[in-house]
Amino acid sequence: MFGSILRKRALGQYRPAYSFTKRMIPIQSLKHMSSTVMSNTAEVEDNQSNNTSPQSDHHAVVSTFDLFSIGVGPSSSHTVGPMRAAKIFINDLKDHNVLDKVHSLRVDLFGSLALTGEGHGTPEAILMGIEGEAPDTVETSTIQSRVKDIKTNKSIRLDGTHRITFDYDKHMVFNYFKTLPQHPNGLRFCAYDKNVNMVATNEYFSIGGGFVVNEQTQLDHGENVYYKQTTEKNVVAERREQDVAVVSLPFRNAQELLEVCKREKMTIAQVVFENELKWSTPEAIREKLLKIWNTMDDSIRNGVMASPDDYLPGPLKVKRRAPRLYNKLLKGLYGTPMNASNGYHDTRITSSQQLPTSNEQQQVSSQYPLALSFLPKMPRKKFVLPALDYLSVYAIAVNEENACGGRVVTAPTNGAAGTIPAVLKYYLEFISENPERDVMEFLLTTSAIGMLFKRGASISAAEVGCQGEVGVACSMAAAGFTAVMGGTVDQVENAAEIGMEHNLGLTCDPIGGLVQVPCIERNALAAVKAIAAAQLALNGEGDHRVSLDQVIETMRQTGLDMMSKYKETSQGGLAVNVPLC
């Protein structure tokens, strides 16, 4: 997936620098990728509906830790993805031993990346990727100063070592009225030597959730686009190539997932856990799940403990709300129980629960999978909502932190990063009796639902609008909450369906191209809606008229029909009706 297309110029094949009258890289269409919606044209929709290729037999199972990942704000598709793409390109230059030959670099942004890139921090992310940084490890507090240095000195260090000329105003090109045919979020890198001969070039597409694809991925469905690494050599084949992976309990859609659960007498989380054993040990699975949650909890903490007088970056001059709202909750001004402490209620989890001993594991009947001993089925619980205000505050806190370029977890995207942490935090504070086990149950269940949406439709607002981000997050959170409340697998599926059904058609129209308005409040409402969806499902028997598979397909079709101005371009909706000043 990650090999760049290196074009070493032979005599007589020289093309002047920056001439883009023709496509330099003939890249095939993405229409055979089942996980994304590739075009708004009826022709593509017909091709998808009439496609009888073997790809319909491919399962949807991927690693939970390729669906959830730790990154930086404010956008997974416009920040995390482009940073990964830049790092991939630089790694390819190193692998082909041409990094030292590069004297200048040009970056072209297309479609949604160009239209809303400035507000989403896309250029800054690309610059950090060029300097060798990764979303999960970059020091967020230094990004702005480093970008300022690059612009002032008109130079950049490739992989942090090889300094070259880089004039930001000249070499970072925003193609506002051009879109590459494969995907709305396209970007192209072109590297040149001292004689302005092209050394290497490649195009990448950020397809949502921080996932990046390029030519090799487009040519072969077997490449796992869920895998979020920047080097190929360190990847286990079964995880890099989805079709190679022979997981224990494969499923292609929600119906098959339910059938697997009922046949094996397992919960959704247990099925995902059992499949995850293909790539990790039980101890590693637990540790990585707790790391994901602890990062989520840190983002909530940072959001509520920030200064209430701070403003979010950008021309909107939006003031942070989470700190003041949280302080009011602590004082009981909303009529809710006061937090016993005078500060943040920490729900970080240290791995203290002992794993089953070998003797205990041997006591488990051989007919039961290992997942049953680690994730016993949840008892049915009753709960009373003390205050939905907490849900709103937690979601707002995460998304304000995301808007400031802080560290968050893509869940399933950065723009929707607040919904799932808010619901899980709420559950841990008011209901949970076993936080460590509940975190595992919740995240594994939500990841299964995310896999279904990623394969059956999209989690990219540039493709299907905000229904693919906040809508999917609401559906995932509703499923996770229902699971930890002891709901049946049918009720979990029902909750996920309700969560998405009432987000169908949700547009993405960020004002000023910033992931602030309406994005932040939208996460808060999605968290509340997720709890409501779970309540409806838990109070039913799991039987319902609309299935999750049907609503996923409806979401896909709605995204195809949606006008591009409502798909993360800031050319419609609130983005054009609310003035910036």
N, C-alpha and C positions, 0 to 999 in steps of 0.2 A: 504493500500500500504506500510505502513511504519513499520509493525511489524517484528522485527527480529526473526530469528529462534533460539531460545535458547535451547541449548543442555546441560542439567544438567546430569552429568555423574553418573550413578548408578554403584554399585559395579559389577565388571565383564565386564563393558563396557568401561573401560579406554583405551584410545588410546594415545600413546606417542605424545608429543608436536611436531608440525611441520612435521608430517607425512602426506603427500599429495599424496599418491600412488593411492587413490581413491577419487572420489568426495564426499565431506561431506554433500552437500545439493543437493538432486535431484530436480533440477528446470526444469520445463517444458519449451518447446520451445516458443519463442515469435512470432511464425508464425501467430497467430491470432490477432496481434496488427496491426491495419490498418495504423497507423501513421508512421511505420518504415519499412525499408527493412532489413531483418534479416540475409540473407546469400547470398553468391555468387554462390551457387549451383543451377543447373538447377532443381533439385528436389523441392527446396523451391519455385522457380519461378512457377513451374507447380502447386504446391499446392495453391499458391496465385491466379493464374489465374482460377483454377477450383473450388475455394472456393465458395460455395453457401450458407454459413451460414448466419444467420440473421444479421451479422455485417455489411453487405452491406447497411442496412437500417439506420445505425447510422449516425446522422448528424455530421457536422464538427465544429459546433459552440462551442467555448470556450471563456473564458474571455480574452480580449485584454491584461490585466495586468498579465496574465499567459504566454503570448507569449513574451511580452516585459518585461524585468526585469533589475534591477540595480545590477551590480556585479563588479568583479575585473578582470583584465587581467592576462595572455594574451589569454586565451582560455575558451570558455563557456563549451565545452565538456571535456576539460582536466584540467581546473582550477575550474570554478564555480560548475560544476557537482560533481566532487570528493569532494570538500569542503562540499557540501550539503550532499553527501552520508556519509561522516565521521560524520557529526553532527547528521544525522538521527540515525546512529548506536549508538552513545553515548547517544542520547535521549532514545533509546530503552533500553539501559543498566539501565538508571535511572528509566524508567517506570517499569522495572521488578525487581527493587531493588537489582541489582547485581553489581552496579558500584563500590561499596566499596570492593567487593571481587576480583576485577581485579588487578593483580599484574604485568602483562606484556601484550603486544599487538603486533600482527604481521599483517602487511598489504602487500597483494600481488597484484601487478599490472599485467594485461595481455594485449596482443595485442598492439593496438596503444597506449594505456596509458603507456605501458612499453617502447615501441620503441621511442616515442617522448615525454615522460613525463618530462624528465629533462629539455628540452628546453621549454616546455609549462608551467613549474611551478607546475606540478601535485603534487610532494611530498610536497612542501611548502603549497599548498592548503589543502592537506589532514591533515597535521599537525595542521593547523589552525582550521580545522573542528573538529579534535579530542579535541582541547582545547575549543571547544564550540562556535567558531566564525561562522558568516554567511556572505555570499558574499556581501550582501548589507549594512552591518554595520561594517565589520572589518576595522580597521584603517590601511590603506595600507602602511603608512610610517613606521610602526613598524614590519611588517611581517619578513623582512630579519633579523633583530636583534633578534627576537624571535626564528626564525629557527636556527640561529647560537647558541643561548643559549641551545636549545634542543639537538643539535648535540654535543656541548661541554660537557654538564653535563650528557648526556646520560639518560635523563629523560624527561617526558612530563606530563602535568597536564590534566587529563580527565575532560572535561567540565570546565576547568580553576580552579578546586578545588582539585581533587584527584591526587596527584603526583605518578607516577609509573615509573618503569624502562623502558627505550626505547633507545636501541642502534640502531641508524639510519642505520648503515652499515649492521646490522644483521637483523633488524626487518622490514625494508622497502625493499621488495624483488621485483626485476624487472624480470618478466618471459618473456624474449624477444622472445622466440620461442614457446610460448603457447598462445592460444586464447580460451576463453570460447565460447562454441557453440552458445550462445544466441545473442552475440553482440561483435564487435571488442573492445569496450571500457569497459572492465570488471575489477572489483576490488573486493577483498575479505578481510574481517576483521575477525580476530580470537583473542578472549580475553581469557587469562589464569589466574588461581589463583596462589597462592604462591607455590603450589605443582605441578605446570605445568599441571594441569588438565584444559581442555577447559571449559570455562564458557559460552561463546556465540560465534556464528559465523554467518555471512551472506554475500551474494554476491550482488553487485549492478552493474548497467549498466548505464553509462552516454550516453544518446542517442542523444545528440546534443542540443544546445540552453540552456544548464544548466539544462535540464530535467533529472531526475534520476528515474529508475524503479527497482523493485526487484520482488520477487516471486509472491506476491499477485497481482501485476499489470499484470504479465504475465498470470495469471490464469483467469482473468476476464477483458474483454474489457471495461466493465462499469467503471473501474477505470480511472480517467482522468489524463493521464500522463503529461498533460500540467500544472497541478497545481504544483507550485514550493515552497512548504512549507516543513518544517522539522518536524512538529507535526500534527497529524491527528485530534486531539480532537477539535481544534479551527476552523476547516474547515466546512463551510456550505455544507450540503449534496449535494445540487444541483450543487455546484461548484466542489466538490471532485469527484462525480460520474457523468460522462458526460451523461450517459443514463437516469439518474433521472431528469436531467434538462429539463424542458419543456419551451424552449425559444419561444419568440413571432414569430420569423421569421427564422425557421431552414433551412439549406441548406447543401447538401452533397458535391457538386462540383461547379465549376464555372458556368456551365450551369444553375443549379438550383438557384444560387445566382443572375444571371441576370434575371431569370424568376421572382424571388421574387421582385427585384427592379422594374421591369416593371409592375408587377401586383399591387404593392403597390404605384407606382409612387414615388419611393424614390431613393436616391443615395445609393451607397455602404456604405458610412460612416453612413448614417441615419439608415440603416439596422443593422449595428454593434452596433450603439448607442442604438437602441431600444432593442436589445438582451442583451446589457450590463446592462440595467435597471433591469434585473432579479437578479443581485447581488449588484448593487450600485445605489445610488441616482444620479440625474443629477449633483448636486453640487460635489459629490465625483468623478464622472467620469471626470468632467472637471479638478478638482484639481490633480488627478492622471496623467492625460494626460500632464498637464503642468509640473508636477514634472519629468516625463520622458523626456520631451523636455529640461527642464532646466539642467538636468544631461547631456544630449547630448551636450548642448551648453557649459557647464563647461568643458567637455572633449576636445572640440575644443579649448576653451580658454587656457586650461593648455598646450595643444600641441603647439599652435603657440606662446605662451608667455614663453616657456621654453628657456633655454640657447642654442644658436646655436652651442655651442662648446661641448654639451653633447653627449655621445655615448649611444646607446641602450645596455642593458645588454646582455652578452653572448660573445662567441668567434668570432662572425662575425665582431665585431667592426664597426657596422653601425652607422654613425653619423646622428643625428637628422637633417631633412631637412625642416620640416614645419616652424620653426622660421625664417630661412633665406628667404624662399620663401615668407612668409607673409610680412616680412620687405620690400622686393622688391616690392610687390604689393602696400604697403602703400606709397612707394616713386614714384609709377607710372612707374616703369621701364618696365612694360609689356605693356605700352600704354593703361592701363585701368584707369577708374576714381579713383582718390585718395580718400581714406577714409577720411572723414572730421575730425575725431579725430586722434590724434597721437598714439593711443593705440588700444586696442581691441574693435571692434564694438559689444557691448553687445546686444544680442537678447533674453535674458532671459525675461520671461513674468510673471508679477505679476497679480494676478487675480483681475482685476479692472472692467471688463465688468459686468454690472449688469444682473442678471438673470431675465427673464420675471416675472412680478408680477402676483399674482393670478388672477387679473382682466384680464391681457393680455393673460394669459393662457386660461382663460375661453372663450376668443374671438376666439381662435383657434377652428375650426370646429371639432366636435366630431369624424368625419370620418378620421381625420388625426392623426397619431401617435405623441407622444410628441417629437420625434426626429426632426420633421419638424420645431418646434419653436426654437430649440437650434441650429440646423444646416441647415439653409436655403440653397437651391441649389445655387451653385456657378455660377456667371455670366461668360460668355465667355470672356477671356482676350487675348490680343496680347502681345508678348514679343520679345525683341531683346537680344541676348546673349552678354553682355558687355565683358565677359571674362570667359572662361571655366577654367582659371587658379585658380579661387577661389574654384571651385569644387574640384580640385586636392589637393589644400592646406588644405582644411577643412578635406577631407578624410584622407590624410596623417597624419594630426595632431592627429585625433582620434586614428588611428591605431598605431602611435608611442607612444601615451599615454598608449594604451592597451599593447603594447610590454613591457613597463616599469612596468606593473602590476598596473596601475592606475585604477580609477573608470570609468567605461563605461556602456553603456546599450547594452544588447544582442539584436541585431537588424538584423537578428534573432539570430546571434551568435556573439561571441567576435571577431573571426577571420574576420567577415564581418561587424564589428561594425561601420566602417567609412562611408559606402556608403549612408545609409538613412539620418544620420545627415547632411552630406555634401549637399545633394540635398535639404533638408528642409531649412538649413541655407541659401543656395543660394537663394531660393525662398523668404524667409523672408526679405533678405537684398535688393533684386533688384525688386521684383514684388509685394509682399503682401501689401494689403491695410487694412487688419484686421488680425493681427498676431495671436491673441488668437483663433479666429474661424478657421483660416487656419491650425494651429497646430493640432487642433482637427480633422478637415477634413482629413488632411494628414495621421496622425497616425492611425486613425480608418480604413481608406481605406487600408493602408499597412498591418494592422493586419489581415484583411480579406484575403488578398492574402497569407500571411504567414500561416494562418490556412489551406488553401487549399493544400499548399506544404507539410505542416507537416503531414496532414492526407493522402494525395495521394502518397507521396514519402518519403522524409527525409530531414532534415536540418543538418545532421551529415556528415562531410567530411570523417570520418572513415567508413561510409557506402557507400556513393555515390560520393566521391571526392568533390572538391571545387565548383562544380556546385550546390551542396546542401547548400553552405554557401554564397559565393560572388555572385553566379548565382541567388539564391533566393533573396538576398538583392537587386540586380539590378532590378529584376522583381517587387519587392515590391515598390522600390523607383520610378520606372517608373509609376506604377499605382497611387501612391500617388501624384506625380507631375501632372499627367494628370487630376486627380480629382480636385486639387486646381486651375488648369487652366480652369476649367469649362467644361471639357470634359464629354461626355455622358458615361453611364455605359458600353456601347459597346466599346467605345474608351479606357476606363480604362482597360477593359479586354484585348483589343488588345495590349495596351502598356505593360501590364504584360507578355503577351505571347511573344512579341518581345524581351523583356528584358531577358527572359530565353532561348528562342530559340537559341540565339547567344552566349549562355554560355554552351550549352550542351557539355558534354565530358570534361569539365574543371577539370584538375587533381589537387590533393593536394600533393605537393612535397616540403614541407618546408625545406630549407637548415639548417642542424644542428638541426632539430627538433624545431627550433625557429619560432615564429609567426612574422617573419620580412620579409624575402625574399623568395618568391615573394609576400607575403601576403599584405604588406603595399601598394605597387604600384598597386596591383590588385584591391584594393578598390577604388583608385583614378580613374582608368580606368572604373570601374563599374559605378561610379557616372556619369561620362561623357556619358557612354553608356545609362544610364537610361534616361538622358535628350534627347538624340538622339531618343530613342525608343518612348518617349512621343511625340516628334515632329512628328514622322512618324504617330503615332496614331491620333494625333490632326488634322493633315492635311488630314486624311482619313475620311471615313464615318462609321468606326467601322466594316465594313465587311472585312473578311480576310479568307484565305484558311485554316490556321492552328489555331485551338482553344487552349485556355489555358489548358483545360483538356487533350487534346492530347499531349501537350508539357510536362505536368506534368508526364503523364504516360511514355512518351519517356525518360524523365529524370530518372525515377525509373528503367526502363529496362537498360538504359545506365550504371547506378550505379551497377546493378547486374552483367553486363558483364565486368566492369572495373577490371583490375588486382589489387590485394591488395596492390602492391607496389606503386600504385598511389593514395592510399586512406589514407593519413595522417600516413604513416609509415616511411617516409624519406628513403625508400629503392629503389626509382626510380626517374626518371626525373632530375630536377635541383639538388636535394638533393645528387645525386651520381656523377653528372658531374661538379659541382662547388666545388673546394677544400675549406676547412675552413681557410686555411692559405696560 
